[in-house]
Amino acid sequence: MDSRMLQAAGIAGVVMGALAGLPYISVCNCFFCMWAWVGGALAAMLYSRSSGVVMTSGDGAKAGALAGVVGAVVFAVISSIVGAIAGPSTGQMAQVQDMLRSQGQGEMAQRLSELPIQTGGAFSVVGLCTTLLIGLVFLTAFGALGGLVGAALFGKKPSTPAM
């Protein structure tokens, strides 16, 4: 592993993690971890263009997996920041209280409204670690697969002698 692979994986990992962690754009991850595939293929493409040597499928998988590791860290940080800003929805809490009142549970709805529930600004170390672990598993695995595809698509082919 050389510095060009680390640079390609770093750039692709930041792109992968940002796209996987941003609201609305991250919905594309529902399609077989799309941003991990894209990030892995991007890492393979960047490595192929910068190295100038024939890239093997193993090189592509390695670049994609490294991009997945970087992407998992970026994904966890962005997801935690977005979660701390947005917090749980107050609209959902109002719906639960309305449902309780409609079922004759007005006292329970009143007690629920008195609970000190944070609606934003909550940051959880457990949530960060869980997101990081999930990101490491999925983004690294699918990033490696994307790197394999990227090596096949963008890798330099060995020159064959003319007959």
DRENDREN-212856 format. One line per field, with one value per residue: x, y, z of N, C-alpha, C, CB in turn; chain. Coordinates in Angstrom, 3 decimals. Glycine has a CB too. Example, Ala and Ser with C-alpha at 12.3 -4.5 7.8 and 13.67 -1.06 7.14 Angstrom:
<nodes>
nxx: (13.190;12.850) .
nyy: (-5.690;-2.250) .
nzz: (7.800;7.080) .
caxx: (12.300;13.670) .
cayy: (-4.500;-1.060) .
cazz: (7.800;7.140) .
cxx: (13.200;12.900) .
cyy: (-3.300;0.030) .
czz: (7.800;7.870) .
cbxx: (11.308;14.084) .
cbyy: (-4.473;-0.598) .
cbzz: (9.046;5.725) .
chaine: (A;A) .
</nodes>
This chain:
<nodes>
nxx: (0.858;0.637;1.316;-0.262;-2.492;-3.553;-4.182;-6.108;-8.053;-8.665;-9.808;-12.003;-13.278;-14.104;-15.960;-17.756;-18.588;-19.742;-21.877;-23.305;-24.059;-25.509;-28.704;-31.590;-30.083;-28.820;-30.690;-30.314;-28.668;-30.289;-30.526;-28.857;-26.547;-25.584;-23.899;-21.571;-20.686;-20.255;-18.281;-16.201;-15.658;-14.889;-12.537;-10.934;-10.783;-9.491;-7.065;-6.088;-5.719;-3.758;-1.599;-0.552;0.204;-0.530;-3.540;-4.606;-7.422;-7.382;-6.011;-7.933;-10.024;-8.773;-8.298;-10.984;-11.957;-10.385;-11.322;-13.879;-13.421;-12.510;-14.784;-16.689;-15.968;-16.336;-19.066;-20.170;-19.544;-20.868;-23.526;-23.963;-23.767;-25.891;-27.983;-27.803;-28.485;-31.037;-32.531;-35.132;-38.405;-40.748;-43.288;-43.988;-44.195;-46.419;-48.360;-48.444;-49.387;-51.933;-53.108;-53.184;-54.936;-57.276;-57.912;-58.838;-56.878;-55.997;-54.623;-52.227;-51.199;-50.803;-48.798;-46.780;-46.241;-44.959;-42.501;-38.935;-37.975;-35.576;-35.493;-33.611;-30.112;-29.044;-26.417;-24.965;-22.638;-22.756;-24.474;-22.846;-20.697;-22.075;-23.059;-20.632;-19.573;-21.484;-21.216;-18.518;-18.664;-20.550;-19.896;-17.204;-17.255;-19.010;-17.687;-15.311;-16.338;-17.267;-14.792;-13.706;-15.369;-14.763;-12.046;-12.251;-13.612;-12.178;-9.472;-6.106;-5.308;-3.225;-0.789;-1.017;1.067;1.480;0.495) .
nyy: (-1.168;2.098;5.664;6.906;5.259;5.549;8.267;8.325;6.661;8.177;10.558;9.481;8.209;10.325;11.534;9.381;8.957;11.455;11.609;9.389;10.131;12.525;14.061;13.078;12.748;10.487;8.511;7.027;5.005;2.968;1.448;-1.061;-0.124;2.119;4.451;3.491;1.645;3.426;5.074;3.197;2.454;4.949;5.336;3.312;4.228;6.730;5.867;4.283;6.199;7.821;6.155;4.863;2.286;-1.170;-2.100;-4.446;-6.573;-7.002;-4.743;-2.811;-3.641;-3.316;-0.536;0.334;-0.777;0.581;3.151;2.746;2.487;5.075;6.431;5.416;6.616;9.340;9.245;8.478;10.709;12.833;11.881;11.873;14.592;15.637;14.261;15.348;17.973;17.832;16.006;14.115;14.028;16.500;16.528;13.852;13.155;14.657;13.371;10.855;11.642;12.642;10.297;8.803;10.393;10.136;7.544;7.601;7.981;10.333;11.209;9.803;10.901;13.512;13.096;12.192;14.491;15.952;14.841;15.141;15.369;15.576;17.631;18.240;18.878;16.704;14.530;11.464;9.241;6.526;6.219;7.310;5.475;3.124;3.797;4.154;1.538;0.061;1.415;0.808;-1.947;-2.214;-0.153;-0.664;-3.301;-3.096;-1.056;-2.315;-4.108;-2.260;-1.228;-3.431;-3.532;-1.010;-1.365;-3.156;-1.575;0.872;0.363;0.185;-1.737;-4.577;-4.306;-5.982;-7.909;-7.268;-9.395) .
nzz: (0.000;-0.926;-0.751;-2.651;-2.858;-0.305;-0.376;-2.446;-1.295;0.954;-0.100;-1.541;0.579;2.232;0.543;0.268;2.988;3.581;1.753;2.593;5.132;5.117;5.476;3.568;1.113;1.929;1.690;-0.563;0.236;0.884;-1.327;-1.675;-0.278;-1.790;-1.828;-0.709;-2.616;-4.736;-3.602;-3.221;-5.874;-6.818;-5.334;-6.431;-9.074;-8.752;-7.665;-9.750;-11.756;-10.596;-10.035;-12.333;-12.912;-13.733;-12.405;-10.079;-9.265;-6.574;-5.648;-6.216;-4.521;-2.061;-2.003;-2.078;0.328;2.207;1.710;2.649;5.413;6.084;5.217;7.025;9.444;8.825;8.184;10.691;12.291;10.922;11.004;13.760;14.371;12.852;14.096;16.673;16.207;15.003;16.619;18.387;16.930;17.699;16.789;16.565;19.241;19.989;18.477;19.725;22.244;21.541;20.617;23.005;24.513;22.988;23.529;26.047;27.938;29.276;31.549;31.389;29.029;29.917;31.853;30.184;28.732;30.634;30.981;30.881;27.987;25.532;22.699;20.886;20.444;21.714;22.292;21.840;23.027;22.910;20.736;18.731;18.708;18.034;15.500;14.194;14.321;12.832;10.408;9.828;9.322;7.146;5.222;4.716;3.708;1.443;0.161;-0.568;-2.439;-4.318;-5.032;-6.338;-8.599;-9.607;-10.211;-12.312;-14.164;-14.406;-14.169;-15.350;-18.123;-18.778;-21.327;-24.388;-26.445;-29.960;-32.601) .
caxx: (0.000;1.465;0.656;-1.295;-3.699;-4.114;-4.778;-7.333;-9.033;-9.081;-10.724;-13.229;-13.927;-14.794;-17.142;-18.659;-19.153;-20.597;-23.113;-24.038;-24.516;-26.355;-30.131;-32.226;-29.163;-28.474;-31.737;-29.766;-28.036;-31.283;-30.318;-27.641;-25.431;-25.127;-22.769;-20.363;-20.248;-19.733;-17.019;-15.184;-15.294;-14.154;-11.185;-10.196;-10.524;-8.466;-5.791;-5.638;-5.230;-2.561;-0.474;0.042;0.565;-1.658;-4.195;-5.262;-8.697;-7.034;-5.721;-9.209;-10.738;-8.069;-8.594;-12.379;-12.107;-9.811;-12.280;-14.973;-13.020;-12.562;-16.188;-17.413;-15.678;-17.024;-20.491;-20.540;-19.468;-21.950;-24.801;-24.095;-24.025;-27.263;-28.869;-27.781;-29.200;-32.453;-33.148;-36.399;-39.444;-41.784;-44.558;-44.273;-44.629;-47.789;-49.226;-48.606;-50.264;-53.290;-53.606;-53.497;-56.151;-58.431;-58.211;-59.230;-55.689;-55.584;-53.625;-50.948;-50.729;-50.306;-47.503;-45.819;-45.847;-44.122;-41.182;-37.876;-37.483;-34.838;-35.897;-32.467;-28.912;-28.630;-25.305;-24.793;-21.403;-23.180;-24.970;-21.690;-19.970;-22.915;-23.047;-19.292;-19.442;-22.317;-20.568;-17.305;-19.025;-21.204;-19.183;-15.956;-17.567;-19.524;-16.629;-14.408;-17.017;-17.208;-13.416;-13.555;-16.035;-13.973;-10.810;-12.609;-14.036;-11.243;-8.082;-5.315;-5.171;-1.876;-0.685;-0.761;1.939;0.835;0.913) .
cayy: (0.000;3.290;6.926;7.231;4.516;6.196;9.530;8.010;6.149;9.287;11.428;8.729;7.944;11.541;11.661;8.297;9.216;12.641;11.269;8.410;10.714;13.708;13.750;12.996;12.121;9.172;7.550;6.161;3.847;1.883;0.669;-1.863;0.737;2.724;5.381;2.702;1.146;4.573;5.474;2.188;2.593;6.215;5.101;2.534;5.093;7.712;5.160;3.874;7.380;8.406;5.229;4.614;0.875;-2.066;-2.311;-5.742;-6.498;-6.886;-3.329;-2.101;-4.006;-2.706;0.899;0.490;-1.076;1.714;4.245;2.410;2.808;6.539;6.789;5.077;7.651;10.564;8.959;8.504;12.093;13.617;11.392;12.328;16.040;15.822;13.783;16.294;19.190;17.553;15.369;13.453;14.910;16.890;16.172;12.470;13.151;15.179;12.325;9.852;12.220;12.668;8.930;8.440;11.121;9.569;6.244;7.807;7.965;11.731;11.364;9.301;11.903;14.638;12.697;12.124;15.856;16.504;14.209;16.000;14.773;16.550;17.674;18.656;19.084;15.488;13.833;10.201;8.526;5.181;6.338;7.513;4.203;2.190;4.224;3.862;0.090;-0.326;1.969;0.046;-3.240;-2.121;0.679;-1.330;-4.453;-2.663;-0.276;-3.268;-4.578;-1.150;-1.169;-4.500;-3.067;0.107;-1.883;-3.729;-0.519;1.991;-0.054;0.079;-3.114;-4.856;-4.233;-7.282;-7.733;-7.446;-10.633) .
cazz: (0.000;-1.023;-0.396;-3.652;-2.495;0.882;-0.795;-3.190;-0.328;1.814;-0.847;-1.811;1.862;2.670;-0.322;0.646;4.311;3.543;1.051;3.396;6.385;4.971;5.350;2.254;0.159;2.471;1.331;-1.614;0.866;0.924;-2.538;-1.557;0.168;-3.042;-1.683;-0.452;-3.924;-5.493;-2.976;-3.525;-7.292;-6.930;-4.811;-7.436;-10.226;-8.385;-7.518;-11.082;-12.485;-9.995;-9.922;-13.636;-13.076;-13.932;-11.119;-9.930;-8.552;-5.154;-5.381;-6.203;-3.302;-0.935;-2.034;-1.699;1.753;2.947;1.580;3.547;6.785;6.196;5.075;8.253;10.437;8.384;8.315;12.112;12.780;10.320;11.528;15.145;14.355;12.370;15.157;17.789;15.789;14.737;17.770;18.094;16.413;18.657;16.163;16.913;20.636;20.004;17.944;20.772;23.267;20.987;20.604;24.390;24.911;22.279;24.121;27.433;28.787;29.391;32.610;30.851;28.078;30.704;32.431;29.081;28.372;31.701;30.973;30.311;26.747;24.733;21.302;20.094;21.235;22.391;21.659;22.536;22.709;22.527;19.372;17.854;18.598;17.297;14.098;13.679;14.137;11.691;9.228;9.525;8.736;5.843;4.251;4.333;2.855;0.142;-0.473;-1.220;-3.654;-5.271;-5.514;-7.346;-9.820;-10.112;-10.818;-13.615;-15.079;-14.571;-14.044;-16.571;-18.571;-19.261;-22.790;-25.019;-27.625;-31.260;-33.267) .
cxx: (0.903;0.647;-0.423;-2.602;-4.362;-4.789;-6.091;-8.429;-9.532;-10.094;-12.065;-13.988;-14.672;-16.065;-18.194;-19.357;-20.087;-21.923;-23.959;-24.638;-25.457;-27.827;-30.595;-31.324;-28.845;-29.519;-31.232;-29.028;-29.009;-31.147;-28.950;-26.409;-24.771;-23.912;-21.479;-19.809;-19.597;-18.377;-15.894;-14.709;-14.500;-12.718;-10.344;-9.843;-9.409;-7.099;-5.233;-5.053;-3.934;-1.356;0.210;0.473;-0.706;-2.255;-4.875;-6.603;-8.462;-6.705;-7.009;-9.999;-10.095;-8.344;-10.037;-12.618;-11.533;-10.718;-13.475;-14.665;-13.076;-14.016;-16.995;-17.188;-16.409;-18.535;-20.936;-20.538;-20.630;-23.303;-25.025;-24.404;-25.463;-28.260;-28.934;-28.550;-30.692;-33.148;-34.435;-37.471;-40.488;-43.162;-44.956;-44.779;-46.070;-48.767;-49.479;-49.546;-51.710;-53.907;-54.007;-54.782;-57.395;-58.841;-58.570;-58.070;-55.130;-54.518;-52.245;-50.364;-50.158;-48.944;-46.417;-45.328;-44.940;-42.728;-40.150;-37.247;-36.801;-35.313;-34.776;-31.280;-28.422;-27.496;-25.035;-23.506;-21.737;-23.701;-23.845;-20.950;-20.765;-22.918;-21.701;-19.124;-20.244;-21.699;-19.320;-17.641;-19.534;-20.413;-17.874;-16.240;-18.042;-18.531;-15.632;-15.038;-17.029;-15.815;-13.124;-14.177;-15.240;-12.680;-11.105;-12.959;-12.932;-9.770;-7.375;-5.108;-3.723;-1.852;-0.345;0.093;1.159;1.361;1.226) .
cyy: (1.230;4.541;7.313;6.504;5.153;7.517;9.290;7.524;7.258;10.196;10.719;8.442;9.144;11.749;10.622;8.584;10.402;12.315;10.281;9.033;11.883;13.324;13.851;12.322;10.694;8.106;6.580;4.961;2.688;0.978;-0.010;-1.034;1.441;3.616;4.641;2.130;2.268;5.005;4.488;2.274;3.879;6.053;4.329;3.398;6.099;7.051;4.756;5.050;7.930;7.465;4.960;3.178;0.068;-2.378;-3.671;-5.547;-6.400;-5.457;-2.512;-2.378;-3.363;-1.204;1.161;0.234;0.053;2.936;4.005;2.716;4.315;7.007;6.506;6.127;8.941;10.409;9.064;9.925;12.923;13.185;11.857;13.817;16.311;15.376;14.725;17.568;18.920;16.973;14.657;14.457;15.228;16.583;14.744;12.372;13.651;14.137;11.237;10.371;12.277;11.281;8.483;9.124;10.522;8.218;6.364;7.781;9.374;11.950;10.896;10.308;13.108;14.318;12.651;13.514;16.487;15.896;15.139;15.359;15.852;16.482;18.161;18.849;17.849;14.839;12.587;9.527;7.104;5.193;6.507;6.197;3.165;2.525;3.923;2.374;-0.395;0.180;1.203;-1.273;-3.055;-1.302;0.036;-2.496;-4.010;-1.755;-1.168;-3.819;-3.493;-0.981;-2.250;-4.084;-1.931;-0.342;-2.472;-2.644;0.478;1.589;-0.115;-1.393;-3.356;-4.848;-5.625;-7.060;-8.007;-8.705;-10.419) .
czz: (0.000;-0.723;-1.400;-3.348;-1.274;0.533;-1.533;-2.244;0.587;1.137;-1.062;-0.514;2.399;1.846;0.086;1.978;4.330;2.862;1.858;4.653;6.266;4.824;3.900;1.228;0.619;2.162;0.261;-1.036;1.003;-0.285;-2.481;-1.204;-1.019;-2.872;-1.353;-1.755;-4.726;-4.927;-3.249;-4.960;-7.529;-6.431;-5.821;-8.642;-9.920;-8.246;-8.878;-11.851;-11.904;-10.009;-11.257;-13.851;-13.312;-12.555;-11.111;-9.232;-7.046;-4.756;-5.311;-4.942;-2.076;-0.863;-1.611;-0.226;2.611;2.874;2.494;4.996;7.018;6.134;6.326;9.335;10.086;8.553;9.776;12.659;12.234;10.879;12.963;15.221;13.906;13.439;16.338;17.454;15.670;15.955;17.397;17.696;17.486;18.089;16.488;18.348;20.743;19.481;18.989;21.857;22.786;20.981;22.009;24.855;24.247;22.848;25.601;28.417;28.930;30.442;32.141;29.859;28.805;31.311;31.360;28.695;29.419;31.744;30.346;29.085;25.928;23.293;20.401;21.012;21.955;21.596;22.483;22.081;22.271;21.088;18.370;17.631;17.814;15.809;13.456;13.402;12.940;10.387;8.834;8.835;7.304;4.823;3.812;3.381;1.475;-0.584;-1.187;-2.495;-4.728;-5.849;-6.546;-8.677;-10.453;-10.765;-12.192;-14.629;-15.416;-14.541;-15.383;-16.894;-19.008;-20.787;-23.337;-26.255;-28.917;-31.914;-34.706) .
cbxx: (-0.976;2.097;1.682;-0.809;-3.362;-3.024;-3.804;-7.052;-8.422;-7.878;-10.102;-12.901;-12.912;-13.860;-16.750;-17.890;-18.058;-19.888;-22.794;-23.121;-23.372;-25.906;-30.960;-32.607;-27.850;-28.285;-33.001;-28.828;-27.483;-32.706;-30.434;-27.393;-24.376;-26.236;-23.066;-20.663;-21.441;-20.740;-17.205;-15.722;-16.561;-14.869;-11.246;-11.020;-11.808;-8.844;-5.964;-6.795;-6.287;-2.857;-0.944;1.205;1.340;-1.222;-5.217;-4.365;-9.575;-5.857;-4.790;-10.031;-10.775;-6.560;-8.341;-13.233;-11.415;-8.420;-12.742;-15.318;-11.599;-11.721;-16.786;-16.981;-14.159;-16.678;-20.808;-19.584;-18.121;-21.937;-24.854;-22.823;-23.019;-27.494;-28.426;-26.339;-28.650;-32.594;-33.420;-36.865;-40.117;-41.669;-44.476;-43.024;-43.690;-47.888;-48.606;-47.239;-49.784;-53.279;-52.549;-52.329;-56.024;-58.121;-57.025;-60.218;-54.616;-56.767;-54.051;-51.145;-51.862;-51.305;-47.619;-46.446;-47.080;-44.793;-41.226;-36.789;-38.636;-33.314;-37.106;-32.770;-29.151;-29.827;-24.025;-26.001;-20.441;-24.270;-25.924;-20.735;-19.642;-24.344;-23.362;-18.223;-19.891;-23.756;-20.220;-16.506;-20.098;-22.571;-18.910;-15.203;-18.633;-20.858;-15.912;-14.053;-18.459;-17.648;-12.453;-14.205;-17.481;-13.666;-10.155;-13.786;-15.199;-11.488;-8.003;-3.950;-6.163;-1.374;0.400;-2.095;3.177;1.068;-0.140) .
cbyy: (-0.001;3.390;8.044;6.864;3.031;6.431;10.313;6.943;5.017;10.098;11.837;7.412;7.498;12.776;11.484;6.980;9.435;13.800;10.682;7.260;11.132;14.536;14.692;14.384;12.960;9.269;8.288;6.954;4.224;2.454;1.567;-2.602;-0.098;3.516;6.416;1.563;0.547;5.760;5.623;0.802;2.582;7.328;4.332;1.313;5.835;8.417;3.920;3.258;8.470;8.815;3.928;5.501;0.338;-3.380;-1.189;-6.734;-7.725;-7.783;-2.756;-2.479;-5.527;-2.962;1.474;-0.428;-2.408;2.063;4.395;0.969;2.274;7.214;6.054;3.699;7.905;10.886;7.562;7.630;12.737;13.468;9.866;12.025;16.770;15.034;12.432;16.638;19.713;16.596;16.390;12.644;14.275;18.390;16.355;11.601;14.022;16.464;11.712;9.473;13.626;13.237;7.984;8.817;12.617;9.427;5.305;6.776;7.015;12.588;10.579;7.914;12.336;15.001;11.323;11.431;16.721;16.300;12.869;16.286;14.110;16.300;18.560;19.946;20.147;14.509;14.743;9.280;8.511;4.649;7.499;8.567;3.660;2.206;5.725;4.335;-0.648;0.225;3.407;-0.222;-3.946;-1.521;2.057;-1.835;-5.333;-1.938;0.576;-4.422;-5.014;0.142;-1.297;-5.814;-2.606;1.063;-2.951;-4.694;0.214;3.001;-1.394;0.813;-3.422;-6.211;-3.183;-8.013;-8.679;-6.222;-11.681) .
cbzz: (1.230;-2.412;-0.297;-5.070;-2.214;1.922;-1.684;-4.271;0.508;2.233;-2.213;-2.537;2.871;2.547;-1.828;0.733;5.302;2.811;-0.328;3.780;7.153;3.762;6.231;1.769;0.018;3.962;0.831;-2.514;2.232;0.990;-3.797;-2.844;0.936;-3.655;-0.592;0.547;-4.709;-5.455;-1.486;-3.253;-8.178;-6.135;-3.476;-7.888;-10.635;-7.075;-6.629;-11.871;-12.478;-8.579;-9.329;-13.826;-11.828;-14.683;-10.827;-9.137;-8.878;-4.830;-6.467;-7.411;-3.143;-1.049;-3.442;-2.510;2.098;2.399;0.117;3.409;7.074;5.066;3.917;8.765;10.532;6.901;7.761;12.930;12.380;8.785;11.460;15.923;13.416;11.054;15.625;18.164;14.446;13.561;18.848;19.297;15.195;19.008;14.656;16.726;21.500;19.166;16.681;21.379;23.650;19.570;20.026;25.322;24.543;20.795;23.950;27.822;28.210;29.702;33.865;30.161;27.147;31.809;33.121;27.866;28.179;33.028;30.212;31.361;25.940;24.817;21.138;19.306;22.219;22.558;21.550;22.299;23.927;23.499;19.266;18.451;19.989;17.848;13.987;14.671;15.394;11.855;9.462;10.807;9.599;6.009;4.837;5.590;3.516;0.318;0.556;-0.262;-3.331;-4.604;-4.354;-6.849;-9.515;-8.997;-9.907;-13.464;-14.492;-13.503;-13.372;-16.425;-19.732;-18.721;-23.227;-25.388;-27.538;-32.172;-33.145) .
chaine: (A;A;A;A;A;A;A;A;A;A;A;A;A;A;A;A;A;A;A;A;A;A;A;A;A;A;A;A;A;A;A;A;A;A;A;A;A;A;A;A;A;A;A;A;A;A;A;A;A;A;A;A;A;A;A;A;A;A;A;A;A;A;A;A;A;A;A;A;A;A;A;A;A;A;A;A;A;A;A;A;A;A;A;A;A;A;A;A;A;A;A;A;A;A;A;A;A;A;A;A;A;A;A;A;A;A;A;A;A;A;A;A;A;A;A;A;A;A;A;A;A;A;A;A;A;A;A;A;A;A;A;A;A;A;A;A;A;A;A;A;A;A;A;A;A;A;A;A;A;A;A;A;A;A;A;A;A;A;A;A;A;A;A) .
</nodes>
